[in-house]
Amino acid sequence: MNNNTDGAKAKVLNVPNMLTISRMFMIPVFIAFFYVHFTGHYFVALAVFIIASLTDLLDGMIARKYNLVTNLGKFLDPIADKVLVLSAFAVFLTDPQIFYINSGVWEIIVAGCGVAVILAREIIVSGFRMVAADSGYVIAADMVGKYKTVTQDASIIVLLIGAGVCAVTKSSAGDIIRYIGLALFALAVVLTVISGLNYIIKNIQVLKQ
């Protein structure tokens, strides 16, 4: 019995799951470096975000290659991904270096609505998947959803680079980078809406039961 218990623990605490758990621990580290102001703190926060994002790629690759997929991993992995991205967008709303263009109130209102849309989509799709699972359906991620994820991550990275350049050099290059990041953020919001609607439309039979 001890051997079986040890084997079960080893499977649960495997490398992919440890990477996922480490990603969750990196979220408060990212937030701390974002808010603790020192020269280059945006770049340090950026490095933490990139490392955390890379663990998402690694844990999936390792789990599939070595058949280390567990229920714990299936549960924690999407949570870690969503909390990381949503935490980044949430703290961005509090910093004028990120979403503000000309210090206008409307800019932060629009950005806040965009973040709310992303949050709402994640909650709705997660709930939709739970309902589908209870009905025996498995809803796999589609290409639009993957593009959405990549665009969200790209917008966070570019916005952090822009804020970092603005803070360190005070040059117009930082603003140009920020505008690119804002364009990516807008695209991410659009893809978020499309992917959410796509999930529901393609699996509408779940709601008809």
N, C-alpha and C positions, 0 to 999 in steps of 0.2 A: 504493500500500500504506500509506503514511504517513497519508493521508486516512482510510482505513478504520480504522486503529489509533486515530487521534485521535477518530474518531466513536464507536468502541467505548468508549474511555475516558470520553468526555463522557457517554455513556448510562449507564455504570456509576456515575460520580461525579455523578449528577444531584441535584436538590434533595431529593427524597424520601429517597434513600439517605444524603445528608449529614445530614438530620434524624435518621434512624435512628442513624447513627454518633454524632451529638452526644448522643443519648439515652443511649447506652452510656457516653460520657465523663461524663455527669451522675450516673451511679450512684455512683462514688467520691466525688463532690462532695456528694451527698446524705448518704452515710455519714459523711463528715468533719464536716459541720455537725450531724448528729445527735449525734455523740460529743463534739465540742469545746464544752464548756459555757461559755456566756455568756448574758446576759439575752436571751431571745427566740430561742435557737438552734433550738428545736423549730419555730418559725414559719418560720425561714429554710430549714430542712430541708423543711418543708411546701411552701414556694414552689418549691424546686428540684424536688420530686416532681411538683407540679402542672404546671410547665413541661415536664418530661420526659414526662408523660402526654399533654399537649397536642400534643407533637411526633408522638406515635403517631397522633392523629387527623389531623393535617395531612399527614403523609407519605402516608397511604393515600388521602386526598382528592386530593392533587396528582398522585399516581401514576396514579390511575384517570382523572382529568379530562384529563390531558395525555398519556396513554398512555406513561407512564414506568416501567411495571412491569418489573423486571429480576430475574434469578435471584438476584443478590446481595441485593436487597431482600427477596425471598421468604425467603431464608435468614436474614438478620440481623434482620428486623423481629420475628418471634415470639421470637427469642432475647433481644433487647433488652427486650421486654415482660416476659417471664418472669423474667429476671434482676433487673429493676427491682423487681417486686412481691415476689419471693422474698427479695431483699436487705433490703427494708423489714421483712418479717415476721421475718427472722432477727435483725436488730438489735433489734427490739422485744422479743425474748425475753431480751435482756440488760439491759433497763432496767426498774426497778421502777415507773416512772411510767406504763407502758403496760398490761401485762397483770395486774399485781397489784391485788387489790381490798382484801383485809385482810391482806396480807403472808403469805398461806398458801402452803405448798409446792404444794398440789394445783392451785392456779390456774395456775402456770407449767407444771406437768405437762400439764394439759388443753390449754393454749395451744400447748405444744410438740407435742403429738399432732396438734392441728389444723394447724399449720404443716407437719408431716410428711405429713399427708394431702394437702395442697395440692401439696407437692413431688412426692409419689408420683404423683399424678394427672397432673401435667405431664410427668413422665418416661414414664409408661405411654402416654399419648395421643400423645406425640411419637414413641415407638417404634412404636406402632400405625399411625400415619400413614406411617412409613417402610416398614413391611411392606406396607401397602395400596398405596403408590406403586410398589413393586416388582412388585405383582400387577396393576398397571394401574388401580387404583381411586383416585379423588380424593375425599377426605373433607373436606367443607366444614364451616365452623363453623355450629352450630345456635344457636337462640335461648337455650337454657339456658346454653350456653357463654358467650354474650355477656352474659347477666344475671350469670353468675358473675364475669366480668371487671369489670363495673361495680361489683358489690357488694364485690369485693376492693379495688378502688381507693377506693371510698367509705369502707370500714372503715379503711384506712390514713390517709386524710385526716382523718376524724373523730377517730381515736385520737391523731394528732399535734396536732390542735387541743386536745383534752382535756388532753394532757400539757403543752402550752404554757400553757394557762390555769392548770393546777395549779401549774406552776413559777413563774409570774409573779405570780399573785394569791393563791394558797393558799386559794381559795374553794371552796365545795361545787359551784359551777357547773362547774368542771373535771371533778369526779368524775362529775357527771351526763352530761356530754359523753362521757367515757370509757366509761360504761356503754352509751350508745348505740353507740359504736364497737365495743364488745365484742359487742353484739347483732348488729351488721352482720358482724363477723368470724365469729360462729357461723353466721349465715345463709350467708356465703360458703363456709364449710366444707361445709355441707349441699349447696349448689348445686354445689360442686366435685365431690362424690361422685356426685350425680345426673347431672351432665354427663358425667363420665367413664364411668359405666355406660351412659349413653345412646349415647355414641360406639361403644362396643363392641357393645352389643346390636343397634344399627341396622346395623352392618357386620360382624356375626359371621361372614359368609361368608368374610371375609379369613382368619380363623383356621382355617377348615375346609379350606383348600386345602393 
